[in-house]
Amino acid sequence: MYDIIVNPSSQSGRGKKLWEQTVKPALDGRGLSYRVHFSRQAGDVSRLARDLTGKRNVILLGGDGTLNEFLQGAEHLEDLSVGYIPAGSSNDLARDIHISKNPAKALERILSGGRTLSLDIGEITFPDGNRRRFAVSCGAGFDAAVCEESNRSGLKKKLNRIGLGKLVYLGIALKQLLGAGTVSCRLTLDGHETVKIPNILFLAAMIHRYEGGGFQFCPRADCSDGLLDLCLVENLPKWLILAALPTAYFGKHYLFHGIRAYRARKLHIMTSSPLWVHTDGEVPGAFRECTVECLQGKLRMIV
């Protein structure tokens, strides 16, 4: 028995087409038992995940945001074996652990048993006690500000329909970069090492190597080592950041002075002014303080 959670609106309706044209026919053709659950609005995937109790085989059809929302609701991850058919605009987790871009092939791997990986996830805690999990990355500053504005953009949805959604990210990224202000930051790594940055542009804490549709901000990240890999970028001259950004696709951005890498199981972030914060591209708000921790081996995924 499979419980299948479908985000029909992922990548501007691609999720619905994949369910109707690929996944459902394959399940029916094999005579497999399943229950399908469709998300209709924000929060549905979390609610559906919360209702999954006991040992379950789950297949998610959607993007990184769908997986992120699933993690918010799943209360007993240790009981769940999760398959993932990527149908988003970024698909950074799938890129890192080599889940096929071909939905039919990704589904076949799940149904045939594939490999089971025990993946780390991250958890961020805010001063009010609220927590959010993330599968790929969380970030504070520039990249989160780009996510926040992109999520509000009606143009993004229109361009996603013709496969050009990344143009929105590029335009918003340039706008945010030119308008970025100066914020100081203090990081505490694993409770003892303190790093002070007088002017930070952004910080990414990553489980996987990629975010933002292929940027290798943390090329050494290992999704099962129990550690967060950190990419910290100071507020460098704008021309230098523009030069460094394309090299992040290849993980070569650390050649530039002012871009630093760290590793930690747990970090505490304190900034002089509130910064937008994201978890897998979802933006809960702007904060001056938060704690981020790696939870080792919490997600059992069939690939």
N, C-alpha and C positions, 0 to 999 in steps of 0.2 A: 504493500500500500504506500502510495506517495501522496504527500500534501504539497500541492503546487500553488505558489503565490505569484500572481502575474500582475505586473504594473503595465496596464495596457497603454498608458500614455508615455512610456519611456521613449526617448528620442522621437518625440512628436508623433506617437502612434505606432511606432515600429513594434513595440511589445505586443500589441493586439494582433498584428499581422503574423508575427512569429508564432503566437499561440495557435491561431486558426490554421495557418498554412504548414507549420512544421511540427510543433510539439504535440498538439492534440492528435493529429493523424498517426504520429509515431507511437504514441501510447496506445491508441485504439488498435493499431495494427498488430501490436504485440499482445493485446488482450490483457493489459495490466490494469490493476485496480488503482484508482486515484480519486482525490478530491481536489477540485480547483477553487481557488479563492482569488477574486479580483479586487484590487485596490481601486477606490473611486476618488479618494481625496487624501490630502496629507494626514498622516496619523493612522490610516487604515492598515498599513503593513505592520506597524508596531502592535496594533490591536490584534491582528491575525496571529502574529508571532506569540503574543502573550497567551493566546488560547491553545497553543500547541503544548500539550502535557504528555509525559511519558516518552517512551522511545519512539522516535519518528524519523522517517526519511523525507526530507524537504527539498524541493527544487524551487529556486528563485529565478524568475524571468524578469530582468530589469537592468538598471544601471548601478553604478557604485552608490548612488543615493538610495536605491531600493535596499541594497544590502545594509547600508548604514541604518536605515529605519528599522529593518528587521532586528538588528543588534540591540536597538533601544528597547524592544518589546520582549525578546526571547529571555525568559527568566531561568531556564535550565538548559544552557547550551550543551552541557555534557551529555544530554540525552538525545541530541539532534545530530543527524548526519546530513550535511547540506551540500546540495549540488547547485551550480550557478551557471546560468546561460546569459552571458553579457549582452545587453541590448541598450546600452547607454551611449553617451557621446564621448566619454573618456575611457571607461573600462580599464582603469589602471591596475586593479587587482588581477584581472584576467591576463593582462599583458605580462605581469611579473611572474605568475605561476604557470604560464603557458596554457591557459584555457583557450581552446580554438575560437577564432572569430566566427567560424562557420557554426551557426546554431545547431544544425543537424549533427555535426561531429561532436560538439560539446555535449549534446543530449545523449548521444550514443555512448560516450565515455561514462556518463553518470549511470545509465541503465545497465551497462556491462560491468559495473563495479569499480572500474578505474583504479586510481590510487587514493588512499585516504591520507590527507595531510592534517597534522595538528598545527594550526596557524595561531600566532599571537594576535591579540587585538589590543587596542589602546583604550584608556579611560581617562577622561578629563573631568576634574572636580572644580566647581566654582565656589566662591566664598559663601554663598547661601546654602551650600550643601547639595545643590543639583549636580547630576552627573550625566555625561554622555559618553557612549562608546564610539570607537571608530575602527574600521577595518584597514584602511590604507594610510591615512595621515590626518593630523590636525595642524593648524597653523594660526599664527597671530600676526597681524599687520597687513602688509601689502597684498599677499595672496588671498587672505580672507576678505579684504576690502573688494578685490576683484570678484570673488565669489558672490559677495553680498549684492553688488550692483548688477552682476550678470543674472542672478536669480530674479531680479526685479524687471529685467529687460524683456519687453515683448518682442523685440527684434530677434533675440536668441531663439525663441520658439519658431519664428518664421524661417530663419536660416537653417535651423536643424532639419526642417522638412526637405531641404535640398542638399543636406550634407555639408553646410558651410557654417555651422554653429560656432566653430572655433574662431571665425573672424570677429565675432562679438567679444570673445575673451581677449583677443589681441588689441582691439580698439579700446576696450575698457582698461586693459593693463597699461597701455600707453598713457591714458588719461590719469589713472591713479598714480602712476610713476611720476609724472610731471608735477602732480599736486601733493606728493607725499611730504609730510612734515617731519620734524625731529622729535623723537621720543627716546628717553633713556630707559635702560632695562637692566634688571639684575636677575641672573639665573642661579639657582642652587641645584647642583647635580648630586643625586643620591644622598642628600642631606649634609654634605660636607664641603664639596668644591663649589666656590662661588665665582661667577663670571660677571663682570660689570661692563656694560656697553653704553657709551655716552649717547649714541645716536643709531638706533636700530631701524632697518627697513622692514624686515620680517624674520620670523622664526618658523621653521617647519619641523615638526616631530613626526617621524615616519616609521611605519612598520614595513612597508614595501618600498621598492626603489623609485617608483614613478608616482607623480601626481600631475593634475592639470592636463591630462591627455598626452603624457609621454615625457614630461620633464623629469630627468634623472637627478633630482635634487640630492638624493642620498644613494649613490651608486653602490655603496657597500652594505646597504640594509639587507638583513636576513630575517625573513618573516617567521622564523622559529627559534631565534637565539635568546629570546627573553629581554631584548634590549630595544630601546628607542634610538634611532639614528637622527641626529639633529643637523639641520642646515641653518646657519645664522648669517644673515646678510646685513652689514652695516649700511647706513644711509650714505652711500658713495656718490660721487658725482654722477649725474644722470647719464652722461655720455658713456661712462664706464659700465654702468648697469646695463645699458642698451647693448653694449658690446659683449657683456658676460652672459646675458640671458640666452641667446641662441646656443651657447656652448653647453648649457644645462641639459639639452636634449641628449648629449653624449657623456654627461657626467664630468665635464672638464672645467667646470666653473671655479673649482677650488684653486686654479692657477692664478686667479685674481686676488690681489690683496684686499682684505676686508670681508672675505667670505670664509667662514670657519665651519669645521665639522666637529661634533662631539657625540659621545655615546653615554647613555645612562638608562637605568631601569626606571628611575623616577626623577622628575624635575619640577621645580617650583619657579614660576614666572611672576615677576613684579615689574610693572612699567609705570612711568611717571604720568602717563595719560592713558585713558581707555583705548584699546585697540580692538578692531573686529577680530573675532575668533571663528574658525570653521572646523568642522569635523567631517571629513570626506566631502567637502564642498557645501555642506549644510551649515548655515550661520545662525547660531542661537542668540548672538548679541555682541556687544562690545564690553570689554572687561579690563581692569587694571591688574588682576591677580587670578591665577589658576594653578592647579597642580595636575601634571600629566604622568600617567603610569602605564607600563607595559604589563599586560596580563598574559603570561606565557601559556601557549597551547590550548587556548580556550575554545577555538573554533575548529570543529572537525569538518573538513571539506573534501568532497569527492571530486577528483580532477582527472 
